[in-house]
Amino acid sequence: MTNRQHPQSPDALVVGAGLAGLACALDLSRAGLRVELLEASDGVGGRMRTDRKDGFLLDRGFQVFNTSYPQVKRRVDLRALRLRPFTPGLVARTPSGRVRITDPTRRPGDAAELLPGRVLSARDLAALASLTARDVLLPVKRLGRTTDRTAAEALVRAGLSPRAIDELMRPFLSGVFLEEGLETSARFLHLVWRSMARGTLCLPSQGIGAVPAQLAARLPDGVLRLGSPVAEITDSGVLLTDGRERAAARVVVATDSAAAARLLPGLSVPGSRTVTTYYHAAERSPLSEPTLVVDGGLAILNSCVLTEVVPGYAPPGTALVSTSVLGAGPAGGEPTVRARLAELYDTDTSVWDPVASYTVEGALPAMLPPWPLSRTTRFVPGRYVCGDHRATGSVQGALASGSRAAREVMADRAAARTAGT
């Protein structure tokens, strides 16, 4: 790909080369439109990027990749990513000690961990099985039409006990929703549960940034323009921060919600969630398996030894531990996080070396009920907005919103042509 300009003005400008912008630009290009994809930074992916530092692969915030999403199946060459799976389950530090939950259909050898009374009661096990079966089998369109409520209410209605919710479901889902109160839409809860039951959580061997990089590689030459920050949307197109103007009849804003609200005054956007991820290097792995660890005390959201998932995330002989916390981090900063990790892993973390930390503002939209699973990308004539904040806070949501933007751009363009003849 190059930054060569098209000899003619583009039919559409797409602002932002995250997943939504990439999906939109790809679909428009494949439909024969002249497209320019303007990205402010030096690379694609938005919040889904991977840095390389001193032999480490550092995703910009803890990431997992779900193979079950329809948009992923449609767009991504999974084999080329050389995916490595997480354990289908988790380890939780609860008031009664460390407990393990795994999917017995995938790990029959761990089924004994789920015997009634060891972790969950027989009633909770039955409720969890019923919830999973319902979400796996119910068509997604039906989920979107159900009465929405909070995730907390949905778990109670599913029959889970307060202990199961507070000691297991809340600690796990807090890391998924990036909030502790389980106030997120039950619709999104059911979609998340469905996707995890139907797919595999994994990581690409070259880091999560390999996913948007693969999509960007399919763009026609000259479409992607890196280092092109947009200052404002104008009547004729966009104004770049360097003073240059690019004209186009249709402009798609495919940025995060804060940037979208700035570029499209009057746009209503949801609140957002912030998360901070710390990376530590250790001489030995504190957990010799690719399993997510969650904190029943909610001091942290989750932790994982990434090199147990993908050994290449760190130099040989080094373990890389990823740990996420809500917001900008605790008052005591990294030492406080490391102290809690000593309790979670039952090991001495004083010798762990801090490698990096990332605070991701707007990591997820605040998906409060009633939350629509998809909404139009049309803002005003000729101006569109897409992203996970217009669908669901997921890879699927971002890609689907970008795809919808492309469809609506093409439909409006066709209608305008018909009206002009």
LOPA-574301 format. One line per field, with one value per residue (C-alpha): x negated, y, z negated. Coordinates in steps of 0.02 Angstrom, whole numbers, always signed. Example, Ala and Ser with C-alpha at 12.3 -4.5 7.8 and 13.67 -1.06 7.14 Angstrom:
<sites>
x: [-615,-684]
y: [-225,-53]
z: [-390,-357]
</sites>
This chain:
<sites>
x: [+0,-55,+7,+28,+181,+315,+310,+493,+583,+639,+819,+804,+686,+672,+597,+511,+425,+486,+587,+745,+654,+559,+718,+807,+662,+643,+827,+837,+679,+742,+902,+799,+799,+646,+606,+479,+454,+378,+288,+211,+79,-63,+30,+198,+302,+353,+367,+316,+129,-28,-193,-364,-482,-645,-586,-410,-245,-135,+47,+115,+221,+268,+352,+434,+490,+652,+665,+856,+903,+990,+891,+729,+775,+819,+667,+519,+401,+391,+258,+140,+151,+81,+199,+158,+304,+338,+403,+594,+621,+545,+463,+544,+476,+631,+656,+652,+489,+438,+568,+570,+712,+692,+808,+831,+883,+709,+607,+688,+538,+581,+764,+730,+697,+881,+951,+1091,+1024,+844,+867,+1051,+1207,+1310,+1439,+1307,+1235,+1407,+1442,+1276,+1305,+1480,+1415,+1280,+1398,+1523,+1393,+1313,+1476,+1581,+1565,+1473,+1621,+1727,+1600,+1614,+1802,+1804,+1844,+1678,+1621,+1455,+1337,+1357,+1546,+1524,+1411,+1536,+1678,+1571,+1576,+1396,+1370,+1298,+1139,+1114,+1144,+1031,+888,+879,+990,+960,+768,+764,+891,+813,+664,+778,+887,+754,+873,+906,+1092,+1153,+1256,+1217,+1358,+1419,+1430,+1243,+1217,+1312,+1215,+1049,+1099,+1158,+996,+887,+988,+984,+807,+629,+541,+365,+224,+131,-51,-107,+7,+182,+123,+106,+295,+315,+149,+221,+375,+271,+163,+317,+352,+317,+157,+176,+329,+243,+167,+74,+23,+176,+268,+434,+471,+652,+788,+833,+978,+870,+773,+639,+506,+342,+243,+106,+231,+260,+438,+504,+672,+796,+984,+988,+886,+890,+824,+757,+669,+699,+851,+758,+678,+841,+933,+798,+804,+994,+1065,+1235,+1198,+1262,+1135,+1137,+1018,+862,+755,+570,+449,+264,+157,-10,-142,-270,-416,-459,-596,-468,-285,-174,-41,-93,+64,+149,+289,+370,+359,+496,+500,+653,+602,+608,+442,+396,+504,+401,+226,+147,-24,-26,-178,-77,+41,-89,-271,-331,-257,-421,-605,-651,-659,-547,-365,-254,-108,+34,+146,+291,+376,+521,+491,+319,+255,+253,+191,+30,-2,-102,-172,+5,+51,-104,-65,+107,+35,-73,+87,+177,+33,-35,-210,-341,-315,-441,-569,-452,-506,-378,-386,-249,-77,+64,+214,+349,+482,+643,+593,+778,+942,+1049,+1187,+1329,+1503,+1599,+1452,+1486,+1374,+1359,+1412,+1407,+1244,+1330,+1304,+1351,+1358,+1186,+1116,+1106,+1036,+987,+893,+923,+1016,+1146,+1167,+1085,+917,+834,+737,+902,+987,+850,+840,+1029,+1051,+920,+1005,+1173,+1098,+1036,+1208,+1294,+1168,+1195,+1385,+1389,+1271,+1380,+1537,+1457,+1408,+1583,+1658,+1542,+1592]
y: [+0,+177,+351,+394,+501,+452,+561,+603,+653,+499,+442,+420,+467,+354,+433,+309,+143,+40,-117,-21,+94,-50,-150,+0,+45,-135,-155,+11,-27,-200,-118,-14,+153,+264,+271,+357,+291,+428,+374,+497,+379,+281,+116,+32,-51,+89,+8,-158,-136,-226,-144,-228,-183,-270,-436,-424,-416,-294,-278,-107,-174,-354,-430,-593,-648,-745,-860,-875,-700,-702,-552,-636,-794,-690,-577,-655,-793,-880,-1004,-864,-791,-951,-938,-1006,-1042,-997,-1130,-1137,-1083,-979,-981,-868,-811,-812,-789,-979,-995,-1027,-1114,-1171,-1170,-1254,-1305,-1493,-1519,-1462,-1518,-1680,-1714,-1562,-1610,-1665,-1482,-1450,-1579,-1498,-1414,-1399,-1232,-1213,-1289,-1411,-1273,-1151,-1281,-1315,-1129,-1100,-1247,-1183,-1006,-1073,-1186,-1045,-922,-1048,-1103,-944,-848,-683,-587,-654,-592,-418,-417,-473,-348,-277,-263,-259,-407,-420,-439,-565,-676,-673,-716,-859,-935,-906,-883,-723,-819,-882,-708,-616,-741,-799,-712,-533,-549,-628,-514,-357,-391,-415,-261,-153,-111,-192,-163,-279,-133,-177,-229,-408,-417,-394,-519,-651,-615,-627,-790,-859,-813,-891,-1052,-1067,-1008,-1016,-875,-860,-745,-729,-783,-608,-514,-446,-313,-451,-447,-268,-284,-429,-327,-176,-283,-317,-134,-77,+21,+204,+188,+197,+363,+355,+509,+604,+674,+757,+924,+939,+880,+1015,+1042,+978,+839,+851,+973,+895,+967,+1023,+1135,+1024,+987,+827,+836,+694,+684,+555,+547,+404,+440,+276,+336,+307,+392,+543,+586,+553,+676,+806,+784,+774,+907,+855,+669,+577,+452,+337,+349,+244,+131,+153,+13,+4,-148,-183,-299,-386,-498,-644,-776,-914,-928,-910,-1019,-1153,-1148,-1024,-983,-819,-777,-667,-579,-607,-452,-347,-262,-310,-365,-511,-575,-699,-770,-725,-831,-985,-938,-879,-913,-785,-641,-632,-674,-856,-901,-756,-759,-610,-574,-459,-382,-262,-145,-25,+157,+236,+114,+106,+248,+155,+121,-27,-82,-102,-209,-316,-342,-406,-521,-601,-652,-710,-817,-868,-815,-683,-542,-422,-477,-454,-318,-192,-193,-71,-7,+56,+159,+144,+278,+233,+51,+1,+94,+94,-20,+20,-53,-37,-59,-83,-216,-113,+58,+158,+242,+388,+553,+688,+674,+622,+598,+431,+365,+187,+95,-20,+123,+107,-80,-184,-166,-310,-357,-415,-250,-144,-245,-258,-70,-34,-155,-71,+100,+37,-33,+130,+235,+128,+129,+319,+339,+228,+322,+489,+425,+363,+527,+621,+524]
z: [+0,+33,-8,+176,+206,+329,+484,+453,+296,+201,+199,+10,-129,-281,-437,-552,-512,-657,-624,-577,-456,-377,-351,-275,-159,-103,-61,+31,+130,+178,+240,+361,+269,+258,+73,-38,-215,-324,-483,-604,-675,-598,-586,-573,-708,-825,-998,-920,-896,-952,-996,-991,-1131,-1182,-1115,-1189,-1096,-1190,-1141,-1184,-1324,-1361,-1209,-1162,-989,-969,-818,-822,-764,-594,-532,-583,-488,-336,-332,-421,-366,-534,-479,-429,-604,-682,-828,-1001,-1120,-1300,-1418,-1400,-1579,-1718,-1888,-2018,-2186,-2298,-2486,-2501,-2404,-2225,-2118,-1938,-1812,-1642,-1502,-1529,-1348,-1293,-1443,-1505,-1615,-1719,-1743,-1922,-1966,-1932,-2051,-2152,-2306,-2251,-2164,-2124,-2197,-2095,-2070,-2006,-1889,-1818,-1799,-1711,-1593,-1553,-1521,-1406,-1308,-1284,-1222,-1105,-1026,-1023,-858,-877,-804,-946,-1073,-998,-1020,-1202,-1340,-1394,-1574,-1665,-1663,-1853,-1834,-1695,-1801,-1945,-1825,-1758,-1932,-1988,-2174,-2249,-2293,-2115,-2046,-2169,-2179,-1998,-1872,-1930,-1937,-1764,-1680,-1755,-1643,-1493,-1523,-1609,-1750,-1920,-1943,-1803,-1739,-1559,-1442,-1462,-1273,-1263,-1405,-1307,-1148,-1241,-1325,-1158,-1069,-1204,-1205,-1015,-980,-1043,-1135,-1070,-1016,-851,-859,-807,-925,-909,-786,-656,-634,-570,-478,-379,-333,-283,-168,-63,-26,+151,+175,+132,+19,-151,-202,-367,-464,-402,-554,-516,-600,-549,-433,-308,-189,-46,-134,-268,-326,-381,-526,-405,-316,-164,-110,-34,+53,+61,+72,-67,-226,-351,-526,-594,-751,-936,-1011,-1081,-914,-823,-936,-903,-714,-705,-823,-885,-877,-1029,-1096,-1246,-1393,-1387,-1495,-1531,-1571,-1614,-1574,-1657,-1584,-1695,-1651,-1765,-1760,-1789,-1743,-1897,-1815,-1692,-1585,-1466,-1587,-1637,-1822,-1897,-2064,-2173,-2272,-2112,-2153,-1975,-1829,-1767,-1738,-1619,-1581,-1398,-1360,-1410,-1268,-1142,-1192,-1065,-1164,-1262,-1236,-1269,-1453,-1506,-1559,-1514,-1630,-1578,-1712,-1687,-1810,-1793,-1752,-1756,-1887,-2078,-2187,-2224,-2040,-1978,-2149,-2214,-2065,-2087,-2271,-2230,-2097,-2232,-2321,-2164,-2101,-2273,-2223,-2255,-2130,-2205,-2076,-1927,-1807,-1744,-1554,-1503,-1544,-1435,-1487,-1355,-1369,-1281,-1278,-1270,-1255,-1412,-1347,-1466,-1438,-1329,-1210,-1024,-948,-789,-730,-570,-525,-438,-529,-403,-213,-151,-327,-417,-581,-625,-761,-909,-996,-857,-883,-1020,-1106,-1017,-861,-787,-829,-751,-591,-574,-597,-465,-347,-379,-342,-174,-131,-177,-80,+75,+54,+39,+186,+294,+241,+283,+454,+487,+431,+548,+703]
</sites>
